[in-house]
């Protein structure tokens, strides 16, 4: 659309079928935008970003990966991050990808069940499928969020949020499996996709194997 800037000086910009790039967006390669995705008005999408199919992305994004059907429609920064599928980030959500003291970032490691060093200065948000956050959410450097979590409220939540957690900086409760499945069904049906029996079995299995983390 009018006013779009595509900068391929540092790498290719690949735009798949039926993707829509709205006015005044700036795309810097290397970059891939999946089929039927929408880049919103005035978005700034920097290098080394991959946006999967049927996503809506706005604001400022750098060196991040979106799997399919995930949305970051509004202003706010997302950097050095990985988002699964069926995620929605509320308006003005921001993440930190660099510590104030420039130290190496630590993240939660599931096999070791503790924080480990990444060996990197830059590391942002890792968020599992079907997780969501409310408006003005702030995520600290190296935050890891499981599947079907719902985060909201002021201040920074902790940097490891287990699957099926509901809450924020003031604390979390368990997001009941039946409620989480009901929401997932509604969200997927809205995009003409089915929440299948196989999906339900997968969600139930994840709920069970991650229960021990929700007590921490």
C-alpha positions as MATLAB code, in Angstrom:
seq = 'XXXXXXXXXXXXXXXXXXXXXXXXXXXXXXXXXXXXXXXXXXXXXXXXXXXXXXXXXXXXXXXXXXXXXXXXXXXXXXXXXXXXXXXXXXXXXXXXXXXXXXXXXXXXXXXXXXXXXXXXXXXXXXXXXXXXXXXXXXXXXXXXXXXXXXXXXXXXXXXXXXXXXXXXXXXXXXXXXXXXXXXXXXXXXXXXXXXXXXXXXXXXXXXXXXXXXXXX';
ca = [
       0.000    0.000    0.000;
       1.096    3.669   -0.309;
       4.242    4.716    1.508;
       5.574    1.243    2.221;
       9.394    1.032    2.390;
      11.051   -2.298    1.557;
      14.776   -2.243    2.318;
      16.555   -5.286    0.893;
      20.059   -3.838    1.111;
      21.143   -6.245    3.867;
      19.053   -9.235    2.808;
      15.962  -10.335    0.894;
      12.398   -9.466    1.861;
      10.040  -12.330    1.042;
       6.285  -11.654    1.027;
       4.049  -14.670    0.512;
       0.722  -14.874   -1.326;
      -2.109  -12.635   -0.148;
      -0.037  -10.963    2.566;
      -1.031   -7.336    3.069;
       1.484   -4.590    3.856;
      -0.430   -1.538    5.066;
       0.570    2.134    4.507;
       3.805    3.581    5.900;
       5.151    0.217    7.060;
       8.928   -0.246    6.901;
      10.306   -3.730    6.175;
      14.029   -4.432    6.479;
      15.579   -7.624    5.174;
      16.353  -10.350    5.688;
      12.656  -10.810    6.441;
       9.837  -13.214    5.587;
       6.100  -12.466    5.814;
       3.839  -15.507    5.542;
       0.731  -16.017    3.449;
      -2.393  -14.075    4.447;
      -0.545  -12.126    7.140;
      -1.080   -8.403    7.686;
       1.609   -5.867    8.552;
      -0.206   -2.965   10.184;
      -0.013    0.768    9.435;
       3.342    2.306   10.346;
       4.892   -0.954   11.524;
       8.684   -1.166   11.765;
       9.831   -4.713   11.049;
      13.598   -5.043   11.317;
      16.090   -7.637   10.118;
      16.136  -11.367   10.841;
      12.398  -11.619   11.461;
      10.099  -14.392   10.260;
       6.334  -13.944   10.430;
       4.298  -17.058    9.747;
       0.980  -17.316    7.910;
      -2.210  -15.588    9.097;
      -0.536  -13.250   11.584;
      -1.223   -9.571   12.297;
       1.872   -7.596   13.287;
       2.309   -3.941   14.156;
       4.599   -1.722   16.225;
       8.334   -2.432   16.334;
       9.714   -5.939   15.820;
      13.347   -7.023   15.587;
      15.009  -10.433   15.144;
      11.907  -12.413   16.128;
       9.885  -15.400   14.968;
       6.085  -15.632   14.839;
       4.484  -18.984   14.231;
       1.085  -19.077   12.465;
      -2.087  -17.358   13.699;
      -0.351  -15.090   16.211;
      -1.073  -11.391   16.665;
       0.854   -8.366   17.835;
      -1.366   -5.795   16.211;
      -0.522   -2.657   18.174;
       2.390   -0.426   19.145;
       5.061   -1.779   21.434;
       8.479   -3.430   21.032;
       9.231   -7.108   20.527;
      12.865   -8.112   20.080;
      14.932  -11.318   19.933;
      11.790  -13.303   20.708;
       9.957  -16.453   19.693;
       6.155  -16.689   19.662;
       4.257  -19.922   19.092;
       0.860  -20.185   17.404;
      -2.478  -18.691   18.475;
      -0.841  -16.017   20.622;
      -2.227  -12.538   21.182;
      -0.179   -9.685   22.655;
      -2.284   -6.825   24.036;
      -1.822   -3.217   22.951;
       1.461   -1.589   24.018;
       3.007   -4.849   25.157;
       6.799   -4.477   25.391;
       9.651   -6.828   26.105;
      13.230   -6.224   27.159;
      15.868   -7.992   25.093;
      18.939   -6.486   26.815;
      19.701   -6.274   30.540;
      20.424   -2.839   32.001;
      23.910   -3.960   33.017;
      24.543   -5.602   29.602;
      25.161   -8.928   31.355;
      24.581  -12.337   29.828;
      20.896  -13.285   29.814;
      19.648  -16.276   31.776;
      16.508  -18.201   30.821;
      14.483  -21.055   32.281;
      15.653  -24.496   31.126;
      13.047  -27.284   31.315;
      15.404  -30.310   31.305;
      17.488  -28.825   34.135;
      14.493  -27.153   35.829;
      16.449  -24.008   36.611;
      17.735  -20.810   35.054;
      20.763  -21.261   32.813;
      23.039  -18.818   31.027;
      22.365  -18.348   27.325;
      25.778  -16.991   26.412;
      23.958  -14.061   24.803;
      23.542  -10.391   25.580;
      20.307  -10.209   23.588;
      17.447  -12.555   24.429;
      13.802  -11.552   24.665;
      10.527  -13.416   25.138;
       9.730  -17.090   24.478;
       5.973  -17.751   24.562;
       4.128  -21.043   23.996;
       1.035  -21.731   21.911;
      -2.325  -20.244   22.944;
      -0.777  -17.877   25.513;
      -1.964  -14.281   25.754;
      -1.261  -11.051   27.580;
      -3.283   -7.929   28.381;
      -2.655   -4.324   27.402;
       0.519   -2.593   28.602;
       2.148   -5.860   29.663;
       5.900   -5.662   30.324;
       8.185   -8.682   29.987;
      11.689   -8.778   31.421;
      14.762   -9.959   29.539;
      14.746  -13.701   28.865;
      11.157  -14.409   29.946;
       9.885  -17.929   29.216;
       6.123  -18.548   29.135;
       4.505  -21.928   28.662;
       1.363  -22.983   26.803;
      -2.054  -21.407   27.385;
      -0.950  -18.847   29.960;
      -2.791  -15.564   30.462;
      -0.738  -12.632   31.779;
      -2.066   -9.217   32.765;
      -1.659   -6.338   35.222;
       1.040   -3.779   36.019;
       4.753   -4.323   36.750;
       6.988   -7.092   35.442;
       5.774  -10.660   35.997;
       8.402  -13.231   36.882;
      10.642  -14.474   34.094;
       9.350  -18.059   34.123;
       5.586  -18.468   33.786;
       4.438  -22.109   33.647;
       1.822  -23.406   31.245;
      -1.806  -22.792   32.249;
      -0.962  -19.897   34.576;
      -3.380  -16.995   35.035;
      -2.241  -13.714   36.605;
       0.692  -11.334   36.700;
       3.245   -9.644   38.930;
       0.944   -9.953   41.962;
       0.761  -13.738   41.594;
      -0.677  -16.581   39.541;
      -3.402  -19.170   39.831;
      -3.998  -22.234   37.661;
      -5.903  -21.644   34.440;
      -8.387  -24.540   34.500;
      -7.996  -26.942   31.591;
     -11.674  -26.847   30.602;
     -11.672  -23.040   30.504;
      -8.427  -22.938   28.522;
      -9.792  -25.456   26.021;
     -13.026  -23.495   25.698;
     -11.063  -20.344   24.846;
      -8.808  -22.176   22.389;
     -11.890  -23.572   20.646;
     -13.435  -20.103   20.316;
     -10.204  -18.545   19.057;
      -9.582  -21.225   16.441;
     -13.192  -21.306   15.226;
     -12.963  -17.559   14.667;
     -10.297  -18.316   12.052;
     -12.285  -21.223   10.583;
      -9.946  -23.770   12.140;
     -11.058  -26.735   14.255;
      -9.955  -27.427   17.809;
      -9.729  -31.177   17.337;
      -9.823  -34.102   19.727;
      -6.100  -34.454   19.084;
      -5.607  -30.829   20.168;
      -7.534  -31.565   23.364;
      -5.369  -34.584   24.119;
      -2.194  -32.563   23.563;
      -3.415  -29.750   25.834;
      -4.421  -32.247   28.539;
      -1.005  -33.888   28.372;
       0.791  -30.533   28.646;
      -1.458  -29.546   31.555;
      -0.525  -32.731   33.411;
       3.234  -32.720   32.809;
       3.604  -29.049   33.754;
       1.549  -29.181   36.957;
       4.677  -29.405   39.120;
       5.883  -26.016   37.854;
       2.658  -24.280   38.883;
       3.477  -25.001   42.530;
       6.797  -23.120   42.358;
];
